[in-house]
Amino acid sequence: MNTKLNIFNDKIIIIIAVGRSAGTTLMRVLNTIPNTNICGENKGAIFSLLHSYYALKNMCNQQKSAEEVLDLGFKPAFHNVYKINEIRVQMKALIINILKKDGCNTWGFKEIRFKKDNIHLINTFRELFPQTKVIFNYSTDIERQSHSAWFNKWDSKEEILERNSILKEHYEENKDFIYLNTMQKTISGDLYDLFKFIDCEKYYNTDKIR
């Protein structure tokens, strides 16, 4: 068996951040934990994989009708026949191979490409990896954020407010596995409670964080 796929005791962490809210800084802080690989966004690759898995899982409910069409000698137009449990195993293995480095027992990724229509994919990820803890990261200084290099090319305050609202709404529904954090806490180093939430308080090292 590939030992890399043995993740029963691993800690898995996702950072979902609004752009220019110190999500990368938070990622680097968490990577001070020994044997850890919290990686960057990979241009939204993980969310794309999760979207595919979500679509296949929901489409498999129509497999009976697909089989009936195949029995008539036709290929179904909108769906296919496949074994979702096998796809689930393969999807988990693919995500592990993307995110987990050899020797790491704490791993995950950061993502800023979230919207109202894909935030549910966090729950899809937890279906694959139930031990996952999620950190929602945003800034309380929207004025500064809206004038950053990422946002200043358009009137972005409304978009930032909407993304903050999406995070807070999803947090209220899933407090058992989501921690709500701010840029201001990250910059000040006030992160002990966050480390405790991810069961890594013994690695909270203010010198390394600075």
C-alpha positions in Angstrom: 0.0 0.0 0.0 1.2 3.5 -0.8 1.9 5.0 2.6 1.2 8.5 1.3 -2.5 7.4 1.0 -2.7 6.4 4.7 -4.2 9.6 6.0 -6.2 8.4 9.0 -4.2 10.4 11.5 -3.4 13.4 9.3 -4.6 16.9 10.0 -6.1 18.5 6.9 -6.6 22.2 6.7 -8.3 24.5 4.1 -7.9 28.3 4.1 -10.7 30.1 2.2 -9.7 33.7 2.0 -11.0 36.9 0.4 -8.3 38.3 -1.9 -5.9 40.6 -0.2 -6.9 39.6 3.3 -3.5 38.1 4.3 -4.5 34.6 3.3 -1.0 33.9 2.0 0.5 35.2 5.3 -1.8 32.9 7.2 -0.7 30.0 5.0 3.0 30.7 5.8 2.2 30.9 9.5 0.5 27.5 9.5 3.5 26.1 7.6 5.6 26.8 10.7 4.0 23.7 12.1 6.4 20.8 11.7 5.8 18.3 8.8 3.2 20.6 7.2 2.4 21.4 3.6 -0.4 24.0 3.2 0.0 24.9 -0.5 -1.2 27.7 -2.7 -4.2 27.8 -5.0 -2.9 26.0 -8.1 -5.3 28.2 -10.2 -8.3 26.7 -8.5 -7.5 23.1 -9.5 -8.9 21.5 -6.3 -12.2 23.3 -6.6 -12.4 22.2 -10.2 -11.8 18.6 -9.2 -14.4 18.9 -6.4 -16.9 20.4 -8.9 -16.4 17.4 -11.2 -16.9 14.9 -8.3 -20.0 16.7 -7.1 -21.5 16.6 -10.6 -20.7 12.9 -11.1 -22.1 12.1 -7.6 -25.4 13.8 -8.3 -25.7 12.5 -11.9 -25.2 8.9 -10.7 -28.8 9.0 -9.5 -29.9 8.8 -13.1 -27.8 5.7 -13.9 -30.8 3.4 -13.9 -32.4 5.3 -16.8 -29.0 5.4 -18.6 -28.8 1.6 -18.3 -32.3 1.2 -19.7 -31.3 3.4 -22.7 -28.1 1.4 -23.2 -30.1 -1.8 -23.2 -32.0 -0.4 -26.2 -28.7 0.0 -28.1 -28.4 3.8 -27.7 -25.9 6.0 -25.9 -27.6 8.3 -23.3 -27.3 11.9 -24.3 -26.8 13.6 -20.9 -25.3 11.0 -18.5 -23.3 7.8 -18.3 -23.0 4.6 -16.3 -20.1 4.5 -13.8 -19.3 3.3 -10.3 -19.3 6.3 -8.1 -17.6 4.5 -5.2 -14.6 3.7 -7.4 -14.4 7.3 -8.6 -14.5 8.5 -5.0 -11.5 6.4 -4.1 -9.6 7.7 -7.2 -10.6 11.3 -6.5 -9.3 11.0 -3.0 -6.0 9.5 -4.2 -5.6 12.3 -6.8 -6.2 15.1 -4.3 -3.8 13.5 -1.8 -1.1 13.2 -4.5 -1.5 16.9 -5.3 -1.5 18.2 -1.8 0.4 15.8 0.5 4.2 15.8 0.4 6.1 12.7 1.6 6.6 13.0 5.4 3.8 15.5 5.9 1.0 14.7 8.3 -0.6 18.2 8.2 -1.6 19.4 4.8 -4.1 21.3 2.8 -4.5 24.3 0.5 -5.6 27.9 0.2 -8.3 29.2 -2.1 -9.6 32.7 -3.0 -11.7 31.7 -6.0 -14.9 31.1 -4.1 -18.4 32.5 -4.8 -21.9 31.8 -3.6 -22.4 29.0 -6.2 -19.3 27.0 -5.2 -18.8 27.5 -1.5 -20.7 24.3 -0.9 -17.7 22.4 -2.4 -16.0 22.8 1.0 -18.6 20.3 2.3 -17.9 18.1 -0.7 -14.2 18.1 0.3 -15.2 17.1 3.9 -17.2 14.3 2.5 -14.0 12.9 1.0 -11.9 13.9 4.0 -14.1 14.2 7.2 -11.3 15.3 9.5 -10.8 18.5 7.5 -10.8 21.8 9.4 -11.5 25.0 7.5 -10.4 28.6 8.2 -12.3 31.5 6.7 -10.1 34.5 6.4 -11.3 38.1 5.6 -10.3 41.7 6.3 -12.3 44.1 8.4 -10.7 47.1 6.6 -12.6 47.0 3.3 -11.4 50.5 2.4 -7.8 49.4 2.4 -8.6 46.1 0.7 -10.6 47.7 -2.1 -7.6 49.9 -3.0 -5.1 47.1 -3.1 -3.4 46.0 -6.4 -5.9 43.1 -6.7 -9.1 45.0 -6.4 -8.4 48.6 -7.4 -9.1 48.2 -11.1 -12.9 48.2 -10.5 -15.5 49.2 -8.0 -14.8 46.3 -5.7 -16.3 47.2 -2.3 -19.6 45.5 -3.2 -17.8 42.3 -4.2 -15.7 42.3 -1.1 -18.8 42.8 1.1 -20.6 40.0 -0.7 -17.7 37.6 -0.3 -17.4 38.5 3.4 -21.1 37.8 3.8 -20.8 34.4 2.0 -18.1 33.3 4.4 -19.9 34.5 7.5 -23.2 32.8 6.4 -21.5 29.5 5.7 -19.6 29.8 9.0 -22.8 30.2 11.0 -24.1 27.0 9.4 -20.9 25.0 10.0 -19.2 26.2 13.2 -18.2 22.7 14.2 -15.5 22.6 11.5 -15.0 26.2 10.4 -12.9 28.9 12.2 -13.6 32.6 11.3 -10.4 34.6 11.2 -9.4 38.1 10.2 -6.4 39.7 8.5 -6.1 41.9 11.6 -5.7 38.9 13.9 -3.1 37.3 11.6 -1.0 40.5 11.4 -1.1 41.0 15.1 -0.1 37.3 15.7 -3.3 36.7 17.8 -3.6 33.1 16.5 -3.4 30.9 19.6 -7.2 30.1 19.4 -6.8 29.2 15.7 -3.9 26.9 16.4 -6.0 25.3 19.2 -9.0 24.9 16.8 -6.8 22.8 14.4 -5.3 20.9 17.3 -1.9 22.3 16.9 -1.6 24.6 19.9 1.6 22.9 21.0 3.2 24.3 17.9 2.1 27.9 18.5 5.5 29.7 18.4 5.4 33.5 18.4 9.0 33.8 17.3 8.4 31.7 14.2 5.1 33.5 13.5 6.9 36.9 13.6 
